[in-house]
Amino acid sequence: MQHENEETGEARVDQAIAGLGSLPGLPLDEHVAVFEDMHATLRQVLSELDSGPADAAGR
């Protein structure tokens, strides 16, 4: 399955989505790490949309 990715305007989201392109070349048991990394990135971006960017201390 191949998808053409449209840019979202948020570089971190675009980069996370682009990471899905590595899945076909990875063993199945390594897919989880790719999905977990993508999920963490997307959660961080969404959290910042709700509360503003985190400072250096993560608050």
C-alpha positions in Angstrom: 0.0 0.0 0.0 1.4 3.4 -1.0 0.2 6.8 0.0 1.2 10.2 -1.3 1.6 12.4 1.8 0.4 15.9 1.7 2.2 18.3 3.9 0.3 19.3 7.1 2.1 22.5 7.7 3.6 21.1 10.9 7.1 19.8 10.3 7.0 17.3 13.2 3.8 15.8 12.0 5.0 15.5 8.4 8.2 13.8 9.6 6.3 11.4 11.8 4.0 10.5 8.9 7.0 10.1 6.5 8.4 7.6 8.9 5.6 5.2 7.8 7.5 4.9 4.5 10.2 2.9 6.3 7.7 0.1 7.3 8.0 -2.0 4.0 11.7 -2.4 4.5 11.5 -3.4 8.2 10.8 -6.7 9.8 7.3 -6.9 11.2 8.4 -6.9 14.8 10.1 -3.5 14.3 6.9 -1.9 13.1 5.7 -1.3 16.7 8.6 1.0 17.5 7.8 3.1 14.4 4.2 3.4 15.4 5.1 4.2 19.0 7.5 6.9 17.9 4.9 8.4 15.6 2.2 8.2 18.3 4.5 10.0 20.8 5.2 12.8 18.4 1.6 13.3 17.5 0.6 13.3 21.1 3.2 16.0 21.9 2.1 18.2 19.0 -1.6 17.8 20.1 -0.7 18.6 23.7 1.1 21.8 22.6 -2.0 22.8 20.6 -4.0 22.5 23.8 -1.6 24.2 26.2 1.2 25.9 24.2 4.8 24.7 23.7 6.5 23.0 26.6 9.4 24.8 28.1 12.9 23.3 28.5 11.8 21.6 31.7 8.9 19.9 29.9 6.2 22.0 31.6 
